[in-house]
Amino acid sequence: MGKSELFGRDLICSQEWKKEELDKILELAKKMKKDRFSPKYTKLLENRTFFMFFYNPSVRTRQSFECAATELGGHAQFLEPKTMRLKTEKTAGETVEDAAKVMSRYACGIGIRILEDKISYYGQGDELLREYAKYASIPIINMADDKFHPCQGLADIMGLKEHLGEDLKGKKILITWAHGALARSWCSVQEAALICSRYGMDVTIAYPEGYDLDPEVMEKVKKNCEENGAKFEITHDVREGYKGAHVVYSRNWMSPNAYEGGEFHKQEEIEKALKLTSWICDSEKMKLTENALFIHPMPIDRGHEVTDEVASGERSIIYDVAENRLHVQKAIMALTMSERL
Ligand code: CP
């Protein structure tokens, strides 16, 4: 019994971990999925508590982390930052340094979600996680900030390997913008582009003019593709990217103007997006693909991002990917927080 070499590590973006380290998570997640309640795993976090800070709502992340902690013999505690007297830009209160140092004396890890309407400029959520990581002596796990969503990215890759085979090289993923009424942060699509390119996939990103993602992240995706001999393309044509795709990932995301003037213009973003009705993943566009799988991190804005026919069709793997959140998070927690491996 002991610790893995990943013990104590923060996970804020998959790009910051070596590929071999990501492989370790995926290998353990696969074993944990196969043998879910084996006594090998059910005491790994016995008597340990994982804190979960949710600034924003969640179905999958909260529930899968709670189940993960339970299945490892520990406990996940749900915390709403608004109940904690934390210092903000506008109010006096406890500093991140003090909160992080105190919480490190209690728990085995801290998960944080902060994005969309809980920030006033792009990057602010990610900065908060990194500030916690600076002061905490226990792992900080990104449960979705405004830039990255590593647990989702790992669950995506696990699902793609299950359905397309272990080697994803030469497989093409289309990540396409879709219209919708949720004005979503860029975290899931940026993480998917980063991790799919690490695993050798050809990556095409399609969006209407005016919906650019973070140029620094796109530069990293391009570099990952170059290193793996894979293709990276951006198109503003709603159909072009579907051609030859083995995987289609459709998702709404906000424009780079969403936080203009230090405020989140949610309603304007939604009104602008809803006009672009041709940007929906439907059966007719899916016919252009190589019988592609459909993935989406969920929650899905059905009828906008994708039709029911595709989302609930036989090539959709949305529920497998959602289930994999549990298994990859169990593996992340075991490898970064358990002293009983
Ligand atoms: N995919 C995802 O993070 O889902 P939730 O927002 O429901 O947690």
Boltz pocket constraint, residues with backbone or C-beta under 6 A from the ligand:
constraints:
  - pocket:
      binder: B
      contacts: [[A, 57], [A, 58], [A, 59], [A, 60], [A, 61], [A, 62], [A, 143], [A, 144], [A, 152], [A, 297], [A, 298], [A, 299]]
      max_distance: 6.0
